[in-house]
Amino acid sequence: MKAIIGVMPLWDDEKDSIWMLPGYMDGIREAGGLPIIFPFTKDKEELEQLVQMCDGLLFTGGHDVSPDLYHEKALDGLVVSCQKRDEMESLVLQIAIDTNKPLLGICRGIQFVNAALGGTLYQDIPTQHPSDIEHHQSAPYDIPAHEVKILPETPLYSLVGKESLAVNSYHHQAVKDVAEGLEVMALSTDGLVEALYMPSHPFLWAVQWHPEFSYQKDEVSKKILRAFVESVAKGRVS
C-alpha cells in the first residue's frame, strides 16, 4: 500500500476555486506516495478525519501568510493573504503535530509552519530585508537562482551530504524569528532561513525553495520528497 499524502489546496481568488500545481502531485507520486487534495473546511472533526486518513501532509505554496497570525499589521498593498486557508491549515498543523504525522512544508509552507508555531515573518523581503540575492526568480522555475548553506548536524545535511546547494527561489516573504521548537537546517547567503525542522517530531521539515518545480532535474529535490514519503514507512514500522 502506498503512503497517502494529504496536500493542502491552493486557492484562486478570481475564480473562487481551489487549484493545484501538478508538480506537487507528480513529485509525491514519483517519490512513492499517493497524493490527495484536501477540501477547504474549518470543521475540526472533518479535518481530524482527513488527517487520520492520511499517512503524511504536504503544506504547499501560494498566498502570503497573514500577519494576523503573528500579531503584526500588514504592510499596505504588499500582503495578499487567504484567511480561510490560514484558519484551515492552523487546525491541520496542530492535528498533525498532536498525532505525529509526517509533514513537509514548501515555500509558503515553511512560512506558515513557523508563523503558526509562534515565529514571525518578513512580510516583504525587498522592503524589510533588501538583498542582491534573487529570491523571486522569473520562469523557468526549475533552474537554480541562488546558493544555500546547509548547517552541519542537521537532518538535511545527513540526507544530502554536502554544505551547500543551488536552489530555485520564488517568494517575497520569509522566516524572520524562528518559532520555539523549530531548528534551522539551511540559510541563504544573505542570512534568510531556507529550511527548518522540528527535532521533537518524527518528520517535520520545511524548505523555502521549490522541489515541486525541480524534482525532475534535481537529485536533492527528489531526495527530499523521497525522505518525506519514506518517513511514513518508518512510522508504520515503529
C-alpha positions as CSV (number, residue, x, y, z in Angstrom):
1,M,0.0,0.0,0.0
2,K,1.3,3.4,-0.9
3,A,1.5,6.2,1.6
4,I,-1.4,8.6,1.3
5,I,-0.2,12.2,1.4
6,G,-2.8,14.9,2.1
7,V,-2.0,18.0,0.0
8,M,-3.1,21.5,1.1
9,P,-5.1,23.1,-1.7
10,L,-4.1,26.3,-3.5
11,W,-6.8,29.0,-3.8
12,D,-7.7,31.1,-6.8
13,D,-9.3,34.4,-5.7
14,E,-10.5,35.4,-9.1
15,K,-12.2,32.0,-9.9
16,D,-13.3,31.4,-6.3
17,S,-11.9,27.9,-6.6
18,I,-9.2,25.5,-5.4
19,W,-6.5,24.6,-7.8
20,M,-3.2,22.7,-7.8
21,L,0.2,22.7,-9.5
22,P,0.9,19.3,-11.0
23,G,4.4,19.2,-9.6
24,Y,3.2,18.7,-6.0
25,M,1.1,15.7,-7.0
26,D,3.5,14.2,-9.5
27,G,6.5,14.8,-7.3
28,I,4.8,12.9,-4.4
29,R,3.8,10.1,-6.8
30,E,7.3,9.7,-8.2
31,A,8.6,9.5,-4.6
32,G,6.3,6.6,-4.0
33,G,3.3,8.3,-2.4
34,L,-0.4,8.7,-3.3
35,P,-1.4,12.4,-3.1
36,I,-4.9,13.6,-2.4
37,I,-6.1,17.2,-2.3
38,F,-7.8,18.4,0.8
39,P,-11.1,20.4,0.5
40,F,-11.4,23.8,2.1
41,T,-13.1,23.3,5.5
42,K,-12.7,24.7,9.0
43,D,-14.7,21.9,10.6
44,K,-12.3,20.3,13.1
45,E,-14.0,16.9,13.1
46,E,-13.8,16.7,9.3
47,L,-10.1,17.7,9.4
48,E,-9.3,15.2,12.1
49,Q,-10.9,12.5,9.9
50,L,-9.0,13.7,6.9
51,V,-5.7,13.8,8.7
52,Q,-6.4,10.3,10.2
53,M,-6.9,9.0,6.6
54,C,-3.5,10.3,5.6
55,D,0.0,9.0,6.3
56,G,1.6,12.4,5.8
57,L,0.8,16.0,5.0
58,L,2.2,18.4,2.4
59,F,1.8,22.2,3.1
60,T,2.1,23.9,-0.3
61,G,3.0,27.3,-1.6
62,G,0.5,30.1,-2.6
63,H,-0.9,33.0,-0.7
64,D,1.0,35.1,1.7
65,V,0.6,34.1,5.3
66,S,-1.5,36.8,7.1
67,P,0.4,38.9,9.6
68,D,-2.5,38.4,11.9
69,L,-1.1,35.0,12.6
70,Y,2.0,36.6,14.2
71,H,0.3,39.6,15.6
72,E,1.5,42.3,13.2
73,K,-0.2,44.8,11.0
74,A,0.1,44.1,7.2
75,L,2.3,46.3,5.1
76,D,0.0,48.4,2.9
77,G,-0.5,46.8,-0.5
78,L,2.2,44.2,-0.1
79,V,0.5,41.3,1.5
80,V,-2.2,39.2,-0.2
81,S,-3.4,36.5,2.2
82,C,-6.2,33.9,2.3
83,Q,-7.8,33.9,5.7
84,K,-9.8,30.7,5.3
85,R,-6.6,28.9,4.2
86,D,-4.7,30.2,7.2
87,E,-7.5,29.1,9.5
88,M,-7.8,25.6,8.0
89,E,-4.1,24.9,7.9
90,S,-3.7,26.1,11.5
91,L,-6.1,23.3,12.5
92,V,-4.4,20.7,10.2
93,L,-0.9,21.6,11.6
94,Q,-2.0,21.2,15.2
95,I,-3.7,17.9,14.5
96,A,-0.6,16.7,12.6
97,I,1.7,17.6,15.4
98,D,-0.6,16.0,18.0
99,T,-0.7,12.8,16.0
100,N,2.9,12.7,14.9
101,K,2.0,12.7,11.2
102,P,5.0,13.3,8.9
103,L,4.8,16.8,7.4
104,L,6.6,18.7,4.6
105,G,6.3,22.4,4.0
106,I,7.3,24.1,0.8
107,C,7.7,27.9,0.3
108,R,4.5,29.3,1.9
109,G,4.6,26.0,3.9
110,I,7.8,26.9,5.8
111,Q,6.5,30.4,6.4
112,F,3.1,29.2,7.6
113,V,4.5,26.5,9.9
114,N,6.9,29.0,11.5
115,A,4.2,31.7,12.0
116,A,1.6,29.2,13.3
117,L,4.0,27.9,15.9
118,G,4.9,31.3,17.2
119,G,7.6,32.7,14.9
120,T,7.5,35.8,12.7
121,L,8.0,36.6,9.1
122,Y,9.4,39.3,6.8
123,Q,6.2,40.4,5.2
124,D,8.1,41.6,2.1
125,I,11.8,40.9,1.5
126,P,12.6,43.9,-0.7
127,T,11.1,46.2,1.9
128,Q,12.3,44.6,5.1
129,H,15.4,42.6,4.1
130,P,16.9,44.2,1.0
131,S,19.4,41.9,-0.8
132,D,21.2,41.3,-4.0
133,I,20.2,37.6,-3.9
134,E,17.4,36.7,-6.3
135,H,14.6,35.3,-4.2
136,H,11.8,35.9,-6.7
137,Q,13.1,34.4,-10.0
138,S,11.4,34.5,-13.3
139,A,10.3,31.4,-15.3
140,P,11.5,28.8,-15.8
141,Y,11.3,27.8,-12.2
142,D,13.2,24.5,-12.4
143,I,16.7,26.1,-12.5
144,P,18.7,27.4,-9.6
145,A,18.5,31.0,-8.6
146,H,21.0,31.1,-5.6
147,E,23.0,29.1,-3.2
148,V,22.1,28.0,0.3
149,K,24.3,26.8,3.1
150,I,23.3,23.6,4.8
151,L,24.1,23.5,8.5
152,P,26.1,20.5,9.8
153,E,24.5,18.0,12.2
154,T,21.0,18.6,10.7
155,P,18.8,16.0,9.0
156,L,19.1,17.8,5.7
157,Y,22.9,17.7,5.9
158,S,22.7,13.9,6.6
159,L,20.4,13.5,3.6
160,V,22.4,15.4,1.0
161,G,26.0,15.1,2.5
162,K,27.2,18.5,1.5
163,E,27.4,22.0,2.8
164,S,25.8,24.0,0.0
165,L,23.1,23.7,-2.6
166,A,21.9,25.6,-5.6
167,V,18.2,26.1,-5.3
168,N,15.3,27.7,-7.2
169,S,13.5,30.6,-5.4
170,Y,10.1,32.2,-5.8
171,H,8.9,34.1,-2.8
172,H,8.7,37.6,-1.3
173,Q,8.0,36.6,2.3
174,A,10.5,34.7,4.6
175,V,11.1,33.4,8.1
176,K,12.3,36.1,10.4
177,D,12.2,34.9,14.1
178,V,12.2,31.1,14.3
179,A,9.4,29.6,16.3
180,E,10.3,27.8,19.5
181,G,10.7,24.1,18.9
182,L,12.0,24.6,15.3
183,E,15.6,24.5,14.2
184,V,17.3,25.9,11.2
185,M,18.7,23.5,8.6
186,A,19.8,25.9,5.8
187,L,20.4,29.6,5.2
188,S,20.8,31.8,2.1
189,T,24.0,33.8,1.8
190,D,22.1,36.9,2.8
191,G,21.0,35.3,6.1
192,L,17.4,34.3,5.3
193,V,16.2,30.9,6.7
194,E,15.8,28.4,3.9
195,A,15.0,25.2,5.8
196,L,13.6,24.3,9.2
197,Y,12.8,21.1,11.1
198,M,11.3,20.1,14.4
199,P,13.6,17.8,16.3
200,S,10.9,16.5,18.6
201,H,8.7,15.4,15.7
202,P,9.2,12.1,13.7
203,F,9.4,14.1,10.5
204,L,8.5,17.8,10.2
205,W,10.7,19.5,7.6
206,A,10.1,22.7,5.6
207,V,12.0,24.3,2.8
208,Q,11.8,27.8,1.2
209,W,12.7,26.6,-2.3
210,H,10.5,24.5,-4.7
211,P,11.1,20.8,-5.1
212,E,7.8,20.5,-6.9
213,F,9.4,22.5,-9.8
214,S,12.8,21.0,-9.8
215,Y,12.4,17.3,-8.8
216,Q,12.6,16.1,-12.4
217,K,16.1,17.6,-12.9
218,D,17.5,17.9,-9.4
219,E,18.5,14.9,-7.4
220,V,18.4,16.7,-4.0
221,S,14.7,17.7,-4.7
222,K,14.0,14.0,-5.4
223,K,15.8,13.0,-2.2
224,I,13.7,15.5,0.0
225,L,10.4,14.2,-1.4
226,R,11.5,10.6,-1.1
227,A,12.7,11.2,2.5
228,F,9.3,12.7,3.3
229,V,7.3,9.8,1.8
230,E,9.7,7.2,3.3
231,S,9.3,8.7,6.8
232,V,5.7,7.3,6.7
233,A,7.1,3.7,6.3
234,K,9.4,4.3,9.2
235,G,6.5,5.4,11.4
236,R,4.5,2.3,10.4
237,V,7.3,0.1,11.5
238,S,7.9,1.8,14.8
